[in-house]
Amino acid sequence: MKLTLQILSVLLTLFNVFSSHSQSTETFEDEVVESNTFTDNGLTFNISSNNNDETYDIYNCSDCGWNGSTVDDQFIDNTGGLNGPGNGTNLIVKTNDGTDIKVSSFYVFCSNVSLQNFSSGYLTIEGKKDNNTVFTITKNSGFSNVDIFSPNNGFTFIDLSTEGGVDYSNTPIDELVFTGTQQLDYISLDAFVWDYATPPLSSDNITNLNNSFKVYQDANHDILNIKTEIKEYSYVLYNIQGQVLLKNKNNTSNTINVSKLSPGTYILKILSENKSHTVKIAIK
């Protein structure tokens, strides 16, 4: 790889390559059945459960899902490994690399182990960031009737801007945890609407790299060296779509391994003393 480093202030009049993100709706129709990961809008998510004897993954069932307006065939659920009757359930959806996202809404099918209305229990939805809980919603009423698959084919619409009486739709998280208690043994998830939490990169929010930092390539082209007298700082490396690829808080090594990056244009943002310094990196 050959790295070319260019100070952004030299190129701002020519630089208009940043693209903005828009909300994405993952309906799982193109995902691999029985996979415990899915990829949407360039970001990979992991599917798991805190219950060792329970398996959540992508499931296919003709006309059993709900894409927000009509039935569909694929969704996340625990058909492949239930936790037993009356033991509740736990589903975790987490970004693979810790990228922060905002979740607007989704649909969940909640039932007992026999796919009937559960008579006891409730649902909690927990948003987490860096393994810390940032919000918790408890829902114990207002579920769709799964016995007659109405409305929404039995799926309950969860709007994070209103559910629980607080707007969490703009709260940055990297993990959602769904927990059913007592007879709420089964959860399926569909029509997952989300967006990147990082604002789209543009020439309007790019600042100059000042003399506090110098960034240059190693001879083997796989390492970025950061020369600075500042002892502690953080950095974030983005692609041009604004997706976080690498990040490090309180960095002290003054090196960044970029050997796994594909050729393309990247943005390195260095944060220190309440100031940000940004440099464009072209990997060829």
N, C-alpha and C positions, 0 to 999 in steps of 0.2 A: 504494500500500500504506500502511496505517496500522499503526504499531508501538505496542504497549502493553507497557511494561516493568513487571514486578511482582516485588518481592522475595519469594523463595519462603517465607521464614519466616512471612509474613503468611497464606499460603495452604495451609500444610501440612495443616491439619485438613480442608481441602476438596479437597485434591489427591490424586486416585487414578486418574489417567488413563494412567499408564505401563503398557504391556503388555510381557510377557516374551517373549523369543525361544525357540524350540525348534529343534532340529536340522532342517535341510531336506535332502531328497534330490532332487537334480536328475537327472531321467532324460531330459531333452531332448525329450520327446515333443511338447511344445507349442511348441518353438522353431522359428524360420524356417529351412528347409533352405538350405544354402550360406551362412548368416550366419556372420560371424566374431565375433559377440557373442551372449551369452545373458543373460537376467535371471531371477533366482530369489529369492524372499522379499525383494523390494524392492531387490536389489543387482544391478548390471550387471557382467558379466565380459567381458574381451577374450580372444580366441583368436588366437595367432600362433605364429611359428616363427623361430628364429635363422637358418634356412637360406633364402636368398632364392629358391631355386627349388622351395620346398616350400610347400604350402598346406594348412592345417588349418581346418576349418569344421564346421558341423552337416551330417551326412549321414543320408540315409534309405535303409534297406534292410529289407525285410519280414523279421521274425524273426531279424535278424542281431545285435541288441543283447542286453543283459542288464540288467534293472532291479534286480537283487539277489535276485529269487526266480523270475523267469520271463523268457522272451524278450520283447524289445520291438523297436521299429523305428528309433529315432533315437539318435544318439550323435555324439561328436566324433571325426573321423579325418582322415587325409591322402590319402584316395582321390582328391581333386581335384588333387593335385600331389605325387607321390612324389619322393624325392630320388635315385632311381636305385638299382639293386641293389648291396648291399654297402657303402653309404655311411652307414648309420645314419639316424637321424631325430631331430627336436627339436620338442617341443610345449610351448607356454607358455600357462598359464591365469592371468590376472591380474585383480584387481579394477579396475574402470574408474577409480575415484576415489581409490585408495589405502587404502580401508577395510580394516582388519585383520580377518581371519577365522581360525577354527580348522577344520581339515579332519580328519574322523574316519576316513573310508575311501572307497574307490572301486574300480571294476573296470576293468582294462585288458586289451585283446586285443593281444598282442605276437607279431609274425610277421615272416617275410621278405617281400620284395616280391611273392611269389606267394601270399601268405596261407597259407604252410606253416610248420611249426616252424623256427625259426632255429637253425642249427648252430654259430654263433659269435657272440659279442657278449654284452652285458649291458645292464641297465636301471639308470639312476640317476634318483632322484627328489630334487629340490632344493627346499627351502622357502626363500623369500626375503622379506625385509621391508625396505622402503625401499631396494631394490636391493642389499641385503647378504644373503649366505647365512647362514641360521640353523640349517639342518640339511641333511645329505645322506645318502641311503640308496642303497646299491648292491645290486642284486638280480641274481644270476647263476644261480639255480636255483629250482625250485618253481613253474614256470609251468604253466598249463593246457595240455593237448594240443590245439593248434588243428587238427591233421590230422583228429581225430575229434570236435572241438568238445565236449570234455569235460575237466573239469566246467564248469558255468556257461556253456554255449554257447561254450566256448573262452576265456572271460574269466578272468583271474587276479584274485583278491580281494586287495586291499592294505589292511590294517588298520594305520593309523599309530600305534595304541597299542602294537603289538607288532612290526611290521616293522622289521628291523634291530636288534632287541633293546633299543630305547629308545622310550619313550612320547613321541611328538611330537604327539599328538592335541589337546593343549591349548596348543600353541605358536602364538602370534600370527604370522601371515604375511599378505602381500598378493599372493603370487605362487607358483605351482608350476611347476617346469620338469622336463619328462620328456625324457630323452635316451637313445636307443637307439644302440648302437655296432655296427660291422661289419654283420652280416646282419640285425640287428633294425631293419628298414627301415619297419615299419608299426606304428602304435599307434592304437587306438581307446579312448576313455574314456567310461564310462557309470556310472550310479548314484553320482553324486558327492555325498557326505554332508558337510555343512559347517554352521557356525554363526558368528554374529558373535562376534568376540573381545571386544568391549566388553561388560561385564556389563550386564544389563538395568537401565534406569533405574527407580528407585523412590523413594518418599519417604524410605526408610531411608538412601540414600546421597547425598541432596541436602544441601549445606551452605549457610550463609548468605553473602550478599555483604557483606563488611565495608566499613569506610570507606576502605580502600585503593583501591577502584575505584568509579567512578560510570559507569553506562552510560546513554546517552540517544540519541534518534533525531535524525537530520539533518532539516532542513526539508523535503527532498524525499522523506523516508520510505524511502530506499533505502540509507542508510548508517547503521551503528551507530558512534557515537563513544564511545571509552573514555577517561575522564578519570582520570589516575593520576600519581603522582610516581615510580612504579616505572619504571625505564628499559627493562627487558627482561622479557618474560613470554610465555607461550604461551597459545593458546586453542583450544578444540574446540567446534564447534556441532553438536548432535545434533537429530534429530527425536525424537518421543516414543517411538518404538520402539527408540531407542538407536543408530540408524544414524548414523555420522559423515558429515556433509554438508560441513563446512568445517573446516579446521584450519591453524594457522600456528605454527611454532616460532620462538622468539626474536623475537616481533613488536615492532616499534618505531614503526609508523605510527599506532597508536591509532585506526584505523578498520577497519570490516569491511563489505564490500559484500554486501548481502543482497537486491539487486534481482532476482535470479533465483529466489528462494525463493517457493514457492506459499503462499497463505494457510494458516495453521495455527499450532500451538503448537510452540515450539522451546526448547531448553535450551542456554545459553551457559555453558561452564565455563572459567574463567580460572585458569591455573596459574602460581604464582610463589613463590619462596623456600620450596619444599616445602609450600606451602599451596594449597588450591583454593577458589575463590569461584564460586558458581553463581547464575545469574539466569534466570528464566523469561521467554520472549519470545513474545508473541501477535501474529502477523502477520495482519491482516485485509484 
